[in-house]
Amino acid sequence: MEAATLVHKGPADQAIPSVQALARWIDANGYTSMGPAREVTLSCPHCGDHAVTELQEPIARRWVRPGHSP
């Protein structure tokens, strides 16, 4: 399975704009979400502005009928 990922730098409680950006990318590039997303802490979860979290969303290509736009 494929996943769309994005690295968020900063506090986890300020990750909503990053989550929204990832969702927009998924939609704009012809994919659909395939299950629950997850967040992987890459460094320093208690460091506020220095925290780094990878957002991961399982995806699949949207099926498009030949001759039609997504």
Secondary structure, DSSP 4 states (H G I P E B T S, - for coil): -EEEEEEEES-GGG-HHHHHHHHHHHHHTTEEE-S--EEEEEE-TTSGGG-EEEEEEEEEEPP--TT---
